[in-house]
Structure formats: C-alpha cells, structure tokens
Amino acid sequence: MRAAPRLAFALDGDARERFLEHGARLVRRVNWEAARGLELTDEAIETIAAHAGLLVAGFDPRTEPFRDVTSVIVHAGTIVTREVVQGPARGVVTDAPRYIAGQAGHGRGPIVLDWRTAQREIPNPEGGTNVIFHEFAHKLDQLDGVYDGMPPLGSDEGRARWTQTMGTNYRRLRRRGRDPLIRVYAATNEAEYFAVTSELFFTVPDLLREHHPRVYDVLAGFYNQTP
C-alpha cells in the first residue's frame, strides 16, 4: 500500500503479503465515513487501513481478525464524548465531557478517529502514540466478545502467561501512577493497558523491550511479530 507505515518495510515476504491483504480488505469492505467537514481522501483511507493491516500482519487473513470492523468514521478534529468512565484513581468515575482522539465501539460498533491527531502521530513514531494502532487493538481485544484487555489467546497456558505479565504490570502502573515509558492513561483499565502497550510495540518496540521485556514478549507472541 502506498501509505504503508515504516515498520511494514521490514516485514518478510509472507508477512508483507498478509499485511497487504488485510489492508486491502479493510479498504474494500469497511464503510468509510467523514465527519465534521473532513474531506476523506483515498490516501487517508489507505493510511488508516495500512496501519491496521500492520497490526495483524502475523494473522492468517482467513481468520478475518477485523471482521467486526464494519465502519470507520474519520473526524476533522477532536471528538467529544460524555460517556461515564472510570478514572485512573480507584473508585472514581466521571461523565464530564471528554476530548478524545479515537474510540472503538463495542461489538460491531464503529471505530471513530481524529484524522488531525493521526496525521501528527504517524510521522513521529518515536513519540510512542498512534491512535490508529490503539483503536484497532481494541477491536482485537473484543474478538472473544469481552472488552477486558485480553484478546483470544487459544490456550490456558497463554492466558495464564498473559494474566501474570500484563495483569502484574497493569496493577503496578495503577499503584505507582507513573512509568518511564507507558503513559498513565494505560492505568484506566486492562483494555486501555493492552491498547497503549500495543501502540508502543509498533512505534517504539526497542524501548518497550528495554523497559518491559516480558510485556514485549507476550505482545510478540500474540501479534506473531517481533518488530
């Protein structure tokens, strides 16, 4: 794809073919919508699909990992939501307006993205954030029908290892409230921890491996990639 993310060029032959097929399928199958006056170009659509395709370059396309992604709504700017959410502090919830860069609907609900944020983040992966990776990772989390930060893993051993590694590191972040690499938003809940660390895995993999080698390893096992 002409808008392929930087890491895609390091994929081997089979992984690159899978990446291309996943991305092209999203371009064809998803209902792409513009919001708030955005002119949604083919380049923007291909860029989003390419980043999503990189997430699942280790997945057989026949498994259709993004089968529940039926529509992507792309905004020209920040998205405002009034959903009741849990804060990083234990027991605190709020329904105040939140200004967000993206959202992944439950089930077959839409993915919503702020294109302005994506355009800022894409050329600067060293920042460790990427709203496209983040929201599409949420959809992978939901493949088993549960929004809990643990995507389908296929074995009791895999689930136990995930719980031990991701769960322990998530709880440590909540307890300490800070981390040299993982931003505090990941302490919101286990689902956000998975999405935030997925961003890091695909933007600054060397730093994630340096600071949190076990988190890197379990993500590498799930994504079937070692970027």
Secondary structure, 3 states (H helix, E strand, C coil): CCCCCHHHHHCCHHHHHHHHHHHHHHHHHCEEEEECCCCCCHHHHHHHHHHHHHHCCCCCHHHCCCCCCCEEEEECCCEEECCCEECCCCCCEECCCEEECEEECCCCCCEEEEHHHHHHHCCCHHHCCCHHHHHHHHHHHHHHCCCCCCCCCCCHHHHHHHHHHHHHHHHHHHHHCCCCCCCHHHHCCHHHHHHHHHHHHHHCHHHHHHHCHHHHHHHHHHHCCCC
